[in-house]
Amino acid sequence: MPGIDECLLEAMLLPGAQGAAVIDWTSGLALGTVGDSPNDDHETTAVETAELARMATEHPAFAPGAGDGLPVEDVIISNRNGYHLLRFIETSFDSSVFLYIWLDRERGNLALARIRMRDLAQRLVLA
Protein backbone atom coordinates (compact mmCIF):
# COMPACT_ATOMS: atom_id res chain seq x y z
CA MET A 1 0.00 0.00 0.00
CA PRO A 2 1.53 3.30 -1.07
CA GLY A 3 2.13 6.29 1.14
CA ILE A 4 1.62 9.88 0.02
CA ASP A 5 4.83 10.20 -1.99
CA GLU A 6 4.36 6.90 -3.81
CA CYS A 7 0.72 7.72 -4.49
CA LEU A 8 1.64 11.08 -6.03
CA LEU A 9 4.34 9.53 -8.20
CA GLU A 10 1.82 6.96 -9.46
CA ALA A 11 -0.66 9.75 -10.22
CA MET A 12 1.97 11.52 -12.31
CA LEU A 13 2.19 8.43 -14.55
CA LEU A 14 -1.28 9.21 -15.89
CA PRO A 15 -1.28 10.51 -19.47
CA GLY A 16 -1.25 14.31 -19.44
CA ALA A 17 -0.53 14.65 -15.71
CA GLN A 18 0.80 18.13 -14.94
CA GLY A 19 0.77 18.03 -11.16
CA ALA A 20 -0.75 16.24 -8.19
CA ALA A 21 -1.27 16.76 -4.48
CA VAL A 22 -2.78 15.21 -1.39
CA ILE A 23 -4.68 17.92 0.47
CA ASP A 24 -6.49 18.21 3.79
CA TRP A 25 -9.70 20.04 2.92
CA THR A 26 -10.46 21.21 6.44
CA SER A 27 -7.19 23.13 6.79
CA GLY A 28 -6.27 23.71 3.15
CA LEU A 29 -2.80 22.28 3.72
CA ALA A 30 -1.00 20.22 1.10
CA LEU A 31 0.28 17.01 2.68
CA GLY A 32 2.37 16.34 -0.41
CA THR A 33 2.81 17.74 -3.91
CA VAL A 34 4.55 16.78 -7.13
CA GLY A 35 4.89 18.37 -10.55
CA ASP A 36 3.50 21.76 -11.51
CA SER A 37 0.65 23.80 -10.10
CA PRO A 38 -1.92 25.61 -12.29
CA ASN A 39 -1.00 28.94 -10.70
CA ASP A 40 2.68 28.13 -10.03
CA ASP A 41 2.03 27.95 -6.27
CA HIS A 42 1.17 24.60 -4.67
CA GLU A 43 0.10 26.21 -1.38
CA THR A 44 -2.42 28.51 -3.08
CA THR A 45 -3.73 25.65 -5.19
CA ALA A 46 -4.20 23.59 -2.01
CA VAL A 47 -6.22 26.34 -0.34
CA GLU A 48 -8.36 26.96 -3.42
CA THR A 49 -9.11 23.29 -4.10
CA ALA A 50 -9.83 22.72 -0.39
CA GLU A 51 -12.46 25.45 -0.57
CA LEU A 52 -14.04 23.69 -3.54
CA ALA A 53 -13.93 20.34 -1.71
CA ARG A 54 -15.60 21.83 1.37
CA MET A 55 -18.38 23.27 -0.77
CA ALA A 56 -19.00 19.93 -2.47
CA THR A 57 -19.02 17.90 0.74
CA GLU A 58 -20.95 20.31 2.95
CA HIS A 59 -23.59 21.67 0.57
CA PRO A 60 -26.86 19.70 0.77
CA ALA A 61 -27.35 19.84 -3.01
CA PHE A 62 -24.10 17.93 -3.57
CA ALA A 63 -23.94 15.83 -0.42
CA PRO A 64 -27.42 14.71 0.65
CA GLY A 65 -27.31 12.61 3.78
CA ALA A 66 -23.77 13.76 4.60
CA GLY A 67 -24.10 12.13 8.01
CA ASP A 68 -23.88 8.74 6.29
CA GLY A 69 -20.19 9.04 5.39
CA LEU A 70 -18.65 10.74 2.38
CA PRO A 71 -21.29 10.68 -0.37
CA VAL A 72 -19.20 12.79 -2.80
CA GLU A 73 -16.69 10.61 -4.62
CA ASP A 74 -14.97 13.16 -6.80
CA VAL A 75 -15.21 16.65 -8.24
CA ILE A 76 -14.24 17.42 -11.82
CA ILE A 77 -13.55 20.89 -13.17
CA SER A 78 -12.72 21.31 -16.83
CA ASN A 79 -11.47 24.40 -18.59
CA ARG A 80 -9.95 25.15 -21.99
CA ASN A 81 -6.52 23.88 -20.97
CA GLY A 82 -7.12 21.02 -18.64
CA TYR A 83 -9.02 18.88 -16.19
CA HIS A 84 -8.85 19.21 -12.43
CA LEU A 85 -9.90 16.10 -10.55
CA LEU A 86 -10.42 15.92 -6.78
CA ARG A 87 -10.87 12.39 -5.44
CA PHE A 88 -11.97 12.07 -1.81
CA ILE A 89 -10.18 9.56 0.38
CA GLU A 90 -12.14 7.70 3.03
CA THR A 91 -10.13 7.20 6.19
CA SER A 92 -10.80 5.58 9.54
CA PHE A 93 -10.56 8.96 11.26
CA ASP A 94 -12.20 12.06 9.69
CA SER A 95 -12.04 11.54 5.89
CA SER A 96 -10.91 15.12 5.33
CA VAL A 97 -8.29 14.35 2.68
CA PHE A 98 -8.48 14.31 -1.08
CA LEU A 99 -6.20 13.49 -3.96
CA TYR A 100 -5.91 16.24 -6.59
CA ILE A 101 -4.56 15.92 -10.10
CA TRP A 102 -4.23 18.46 -12.88
CA LEU A 103 -4.32 17.00 -16.39
CA ASP A 104 -3.48 18.60 -19.72
CA ARG A 105 -6.66 18.58 -21.77
CA GLU A 106 -4.97 17.54 -25.02
CA ARG A 107 -3.07 14.56 -23.58
CA GLY A 108 -5.17 13.65 -20.55
CA ASN A 109 -7.81 10.96 -20.39
CA LEU A 110 -10.45 11.91 -17.82
CA ALA A 111 -12.11 8.48 -17.70
CA LEU A 112 -8.81 6.72 -17.13
CA ALA A 113 -7.81 9.31 -14.52
CA ARG A 114 -11.03 8.74 -12.56
CA ILE A 115 -10.46 4.97 -12.52
CA ARG A 116 -6.82 5.24 -11.47
CA MET A 117 -7.53 7.93 -8.88
CA ARG A 118 -10.23 5.75 -7.32
CA ASP A 119 -7.72 2.90 -7.08
CA LEU A 120 -5.02 5.17 -5.60
CA ALA A 121 -7.45 6.62 -3.06
CA GLN A 122 -8.44 3.13 -1.91
CA ARG A 123 -4.82 1.99 -1.55
CA LEU A 124 -3.33 5.15 -0.04
CA VAL A 125 -2.01 4.72 3.48
CA LEU A 126 -2.07 7.84 5.61
CA ALA A 127 0.12 7.54 8.69
N, C-alpha and C positions, 0 to 999 in steps of 0.2 A: 504494500500500500504506500503510495507516494506521499511525501510531505509537501509543503508549500512550494519549495524550490523545484522539486521534480515535477510537480503538477504544472507549474508555469512553463517549464521547459517543454513538456509534452504539448501544452496548448499552443506554443509557438511553432510546432510542427504542422499545424493546420495550414492548408493552402491559403495564402493571402494574409496570414497573421502579421499584424504590425506591432502589437503590444498586448500584454496581459497583466492582470493583477488579481490578488486576493484581497478583498476589502471588507472591513467591518462596517456594516451600514448604520449601526447606532452611533458610532464615533466619527465615521468618515476617514478612518486611518487605513492606509494601505499596509497590509501585513507582509506583502511581497510584491515586487514588480519585475517585469522583464520587457525588453524591447522599447519601442517608442510610445509616446503619449500623444493623443490628438492635439493637445494644446502645448506640447513640449514641457509639461510639468505634471509628473505622476501624482504629486500631493493634491494639486487642484483637481485633477481628474478623479481622484478617489473621493474627494468631498462632493463633487458634482454628481457622480454616479451613485453615491450613498444617498443623496437627497432623492434621486429618482427611485432608488430601491425602497426607501421609506415610504414614498408616496404610493408605490405599487402594493406594498404589503399592508399598509395601514388604512388605505382608502376602501370603504365598503364596496364600491363599484368594482374594484379589482380583486378584492380579497374577502368575499362573503364567507362568514363563518370562520373568521381568522382565529378564533379560540380553538379550532380543531387542528392546529399545526400550521404548517406553511403552505397555504393553498396556491400561492403563486410559484410557478416553476422557473420561469425565466421572463426576461423583458428584452425585447428587440427594438432597437432604434436604427432606422436606415436613413442615410442622407445620400447626396450625390456621389460622395467619395467612398463611402464605406458602410459597414454594419457594426453596430455596437451590441454585444450580447452580454447580458447579466444572467448568470445561472446561480440560483440560490442553493446553498449547501445546508442540508439538515444535519444538525449535530445533537449530541446527547444533552448539551447544556442549553443555550438560548437561540440557536439557529439564526444568528445575526451576521452571518458571513456569506459573501457571494463571490463567485469567480467571474471576472470581467475579461472580455477579449475584444479587441478592435481589429476588424478585418478589412482589407482593401476590397472594394466592391468589384473590381475587374477580375481579381484572382481568387477571391474568397468564395466559399460554398457554404451558404447559410444552413442548409439542411444538414450537411455533414458536420458543421460546427456545433449545431444543437445536439446531435447524437454524441459526439465526442465529449462535449462539455458535460452532458448528463453523466456519462461514464466517469469522467474525471471527478465530478462533484461527489459521486457515490464512493469513489475509492480514496479520496483525499483524507489524510489523517492530520488532524489539528491537535498539536500537543501543547 
